[in-house]
């Protein structure tokens, strides 16, 4: 149904697209993560995918590249969708992977990117207010990464057994 | 018989009054709240047990009902609400999430509200049937009558320590 968006995206973006697939109405393009702002602004202005549905991320632990940023776009005029994926390398020195922020394009991406930062530890370069949004300030690590221990708790308050 | 007879009878009478006038503070965080509302409705009618009156200020309540999942981030808030309540006070964990964390075994969920406040009565169920809650309420009333609530036991410990031999001088 939304082959329109996929075809137009491919001819508009040219060599920024490194792959694409279409399966039962799910159209996806894989793009170069370093050019994400350029790609999304072109998709917004020229392919008329003007609504940012969601920003999220996937952690493929053990695969290279490890992370994959996922942007879901939708066209209000045509009613079709496109998923944009941007693979991200995990830096060897243990720091967070970097990607440019898209808050200048969609203000609504602000909290979505904060959520991705909180749970996956992706560093959004140029984000106006990159803080944790769901977990508390004292929390260490990023809990939706696949190498975060499943049973690990970081309590803020615990009672003493003989306190009451 | 002597003074002890009268004070213990007085405590019984006071506890009897307390158990039929539980003012609740509902700390409702999740879906169990729906079942909690059913409990208040005319069909199950918790008013029969004198516990129908919600106070939306912890300072006027004496039963803290923890309804729903408690996350680690809510822990300090729950603790603070509990500390603001006047004594004597009781607590009730409504549903498995408040009792043990339920099926949420992850980074964000506190494994039971008793990790941060003492809990007198645990009610299992996801969510519990109103009958179970009424059963738990009756158990709590028995506990109050017998003076076995956490706060009552602590008061008794402190009182016993005060009148322990050598602590208190009896002037004859």
Interface residues (C-beta under 8 A of the other chain):
Chain A: X134 X135 X136 X143 X148 X150 X151 X152 X153 X154 X155 X156 X157 X158 X159 X163 X164
Chain B: X72 X73 X75 X76 X79 X105 X106 X107 X108 X110 X111 X114 X115 X116 X117 X118 X150 X151 X154
